[in-house]
Amino acid sequence: MATKLVLLGGAVTIVAAFLPWISVELGPFSESVTGIDGDDGMITLVLAAGAMAVAYLREWSPFTAGGVVVLGGLAALLGLLYISDPLMGADVSEAEREMAEAMASPEIGLYLTVLGGLVVAAGGFKGYQDRSSGESTGAAVEATSPEAEP
């Protein structure tokens, strides 16, 4: 279950990087920016892919679970930062910032980035919880367990 959560959350986060993150409207004109149009979308994509690879290829351990939680949490945090300040990292003056803030708004890609990152982190917590209780949680664990052999 933990691995499936991480894979699902990671897939959502990766897809979200290609969706609109910020839109700016000025009268009848509007422009959208996707996550991969900037560095931060690529960062969330790499964080999600890393979490997916770790969850799928490694046995669950406290270190693995912690790493997955951190990767998912960082992706979600980055999305939250952009939702709270759509102009984060933009090189604009204070006067331009006030005007641009009235026109800029977060889009679906940011919300899905947060959701996907949180699901990845939840999968990491579930992996830690299942590992602590002795349950098999991942593909690597199932493949190396004695019950998996014929």
Contacts in CASP RR format, 6 or more apart in sequence:
PFRMAT RR
TARGET T0000
AUTHOR 0000-0000-0000
METHOD contacts of the structure
MODEL  1
MATKLVLLGGAVTIVAAFLPWISVELGPFSESVTGIDGDDGMITLVLAAG
AMAVAYLREWSPFTAGGVVVLGGLAALLGLLYISDPLMGADVSEAEREMA
EAMASPEIGLYLTVLGGLVVAAGGFKGYQDRSSGESTGAAVEATSPEAEP
1 126 0 8 1.000
1 130 0 8 1.000
1 137 0 8 1.000
2 55 0 8 1.000
2 60 0 8 1.000
2 65 0 8 1.000
2 123 0 8 1.000
2 124 0 8 1.000
2 126 0 8 1.000
2 127 0 8 1.000
2 129 0 8 1.000
2 130 0 8 1.000
2 137 0 8 1.000
2 138 0 8 1.000
3 55 0 8 1.000
3 56 0 8 1.000
3 123 0 8 1.000
3 127 0 8 1.000
3 137 0 8 1.000
3 138 0 8 1.000
3 139 0 8 1.000
5 119 0 8 1.000
5 120 0 8 1.000
5 122 0 8 1.000
5 123 0 8 1.000
5 124 0 8 1.000
5 126 0 8 1.000
6 51 0 8 1.000
6 52 0 8 1.000
6 55 0 8 1.000
6 56 0 8 1.000
6 68 0 8 1.000
6 119 0 8 1.000
6 120 0 8 1.000
6 123 0 8 1.000
6 124 0 8 1.000
7 52 0 8 1.000
7 55 0 8 1.000
7 56 0 8 1.000
8 116 0 8 1.000
8 119 0 8 1.000
9 48 0 8 1.000
9 115 0 8 1.000
9 116 0 8 1.000
9 117 0 8 1.000
9 119 0 8 1.000
9 120 0 8 1.000
10 48 0 8 1.000
10 49 0 8 1.000
10 51 0 8 1.000
10 52 0 8 1.000
10 116 0 8 1.000
10 117 0 8 1.000
10 119 0 8 1.000
10 120 0 8 1.000
11 48 0 8 1.000
11 52 0 8 1.000
12 112 0 8 1.000
12 115 0 8 1.000
12 116 0 8 1.000
12 117 0 8 1.000
12 119 0 8 1.000
13 44 0 8 1.000
13 45 0 8 1.000
13 47 0 8 1.000
13 48 0 8 1.000
13 72 0 8 1.000
13 75 0 8 1.000
13 112 0 8 1.000
13 113 0 8 1.000
13 116 0 8 1.000
13 117 0 8 1.000
13 120 0 8 1.000
14 45 0 8 1.000
14 48 0 8 1.000
14 49 0 8 1.000
15 112 0 8 1.000
16 35 0 8 1.000
16 44 0 8 1.000
16 108 0 8 1.000
16 109 0 8 1.000
16 110 0 8 1.000
16 112 0 8 1.000
16 113 0 8 1.000
16 116 0 8 1.000
17 34 0 8 1.000
17 35 0 8 1.000
17 36 0 8 1.000
17 41 0 8 1.000
17 42 0 8 1.000
17 44 0 8 1.000
17 45 0 8 1.000
17 48 0 8 1.000
17 109 0 8 1.000
17 113 0 8 1.000
18 34 0 8 1.000
18 35 0 8 1.000
18 36 0 8 1.000
19 34 0 8 1.000
19 35 0 8 1.000
19 107 0 8 1.000
19 108 0 8 1.000
19 109 0 8 1.000
19 112 0 8 1.000
20 32 0 8 1.000
20 33 0 8 1.000
20 34 0 8 1.000
20 107 0 8 1.000
20 108 0 8 1.000
20 109 0 8 1.000
21 32 0 8 1.000
21 33 0 8 1.000
21 34 0 8 1.000
21 35 0 8 1.000
21 37 0 8 1.000
21 41 0 8 1.000
21 82 0 8 1.000
21 106 0 8 1.000
21 107 0 8 1.000
21 109 0 8 1.000
21 110 0 8 1.000
21 113 0 8 1.000
22 32 0 8 1.000
22 33 0 8 1.000
22 82 0 8 1.000
22 86 0 8 1.000
22 104 0 8 1.000
22 105 0 8 1.000
22 106 0 8 1.000
22 107 0 8 1.000
22 110 0 8 1.000
23 30 0 8 1.000
23 31 0 8 1.000
23 32 0 8 1.000
23 33 0 8 1.000
23 104 0 8 1.000
23 105 0 8 1.000
23 107 0 8 1.000
24 30 0 8 1.000
24 31 0 8 1.000
24 32 0 8 1.000
24 100 0 8 1.000
24 103 0 8 1.000
24 104 0 8 1.000
24 105 0 8 1.000
25 103 0 8 1.000
25 105 0 8 1.000
26 103 0 8 1.000
32 107 0 8 1.000
34 41 0 8 1.000
34 109 0 8 1.000
35 41 0 8 1.000
35 42 0 8 1.000
35 44 0 8 1.000
35 109 0 8 1.000
36 42 0 8 1.000
36 45 0 8 1.000
40 78 0 8 1.000
40 79 0 8 1.000
40 82 0 8 1.000
41 78 0 8 1.000
41 113 0 8 1.000
43 75 0 8 1.000
43 78 0 8 1.000
44 75 0 8 1.000
44 78 0 8 1.000
44 79 0 8 1.000
44 113 0 8 1.000
47 71 0 8 1.000
47 72 0 8 1.000
47 74 0 8 1.000
47 75 0 8 1.000
48 71 0 8 1.000
48 72 0 8 1.000
48 75 0 8 1.000
48 116 0 8 1.000
48 117 0 8 1.000
48 120 0 8 1.000
50 71 0 8 1.000
51 67 0 8 1.000
51 68 0 8 1.000
51 71 0 8 1.000
51 72 0 8 1.000
51 75 0 8 1.000
51 120 0 8 1.000
54 64 0 8 1.000
54 67 0 8 1.000
54 68 0 8 1.000
54 71 0 8 1.000
55 64 0 8 1.000
55 68 0 8 1.000
55 123 0 8 1.000
55 124 0 8 1.000
55 138 0 8 1.000
56 138 0 8 1.000
56 139 0 8 1.000
56 140 0 8 1.000
57 139 0 8 1.000
57 140 0 8 1.000
58 64 0 8 1.000
58 140 0 8 1.000
59 138 0 8 1.000
59 140 0 8 1.000
59 141 0 8 1.000
59 144 0 8 1.000
60 127 0 8 1.000
60 128 0 8 1.000
60 130 0 8 1.000
60 131 0 8 1.000
60 137 0 8 1.000
60 138 0 8 1.000
60 141 0 8 1.000
61 131 0 8 1.000
62 128 0 8 1.000
62 131 0 8 1.000
64 127 0 8 1.000
65 124 0 8 1.000
65 125 0 8 1.000
65 127 0 8 1.000
65 128 0 8 1.000
65 131 0 8 1.000
66 124 0 8 1.000
66 128 0 8 1.000
67 124 0 8 1.000
68 120 0 8 1.000
68 121 0 8 1.000
68 123 0 8 1.000
68 124 0 8 1.000
68 127 0 8 1.000
69 121 0 8 1.000
69 123 0 8 1.000
69 124 0 8 1.000
69 125 0 8 1.000
69 128 0 8 1.000
71 120 0 8 1.000
72 116 0 8 1.000
72 117 0 8 1.000
72 118 0 8 1.000
72 120 0 8 1.000
72 121 0 8 1.000
73 117 0 8 1.000
73 118 0 8 1.000
73 120 0 8 1.000
73 121 0 8 1.000
75 113 0 8 1.000
75 116 0 8 1.000
75 117 0 8 1.000
75 120 0 8 1.000
76 113 0 8 1.000
76 114 0 8 1.000
76 116 0 8 1.000
76 117 0 8 1.000
76 118 0 8 1.000
76 120 0 8 1.000
76 121 0 8 1.000
78 113 0 8 1.000
79 110 0 8 1.000
79 113 0 8 1.000
79 114 0 8 1.000
80 114 0 8 1.000
81 88 0 8 1.000
82 88 0 8 1.000
82 106 0 8 1.000
82 110 0 8 1.000
83 106 0 8 1.000
83 110 0 8 1.000
83 111 0 8 1.000
83 114 0 8 1.000
86 101 0 8 1.000
86 104 0 8 1.000
86 105 0 8 1.000
86 106 0 8 1.000
87 97 0 8 1.000
87 100 0 8 1.000
87 101 0 8 1.000
87 104 0 8 1.000
90 97 0 8 1.000
90 100 0 8 1.000
92 100 0 8 1.000
126 137 0 8 1.000
127 137 0 8 1.000
127 138 0 8 1.000
130 136 0 8 1.000
130 137 0 8 1.000
131 137 0 8 1.000
136 142 0 8 1.000
136 145 0 8 1.000
142 148 0 8 1.000
END
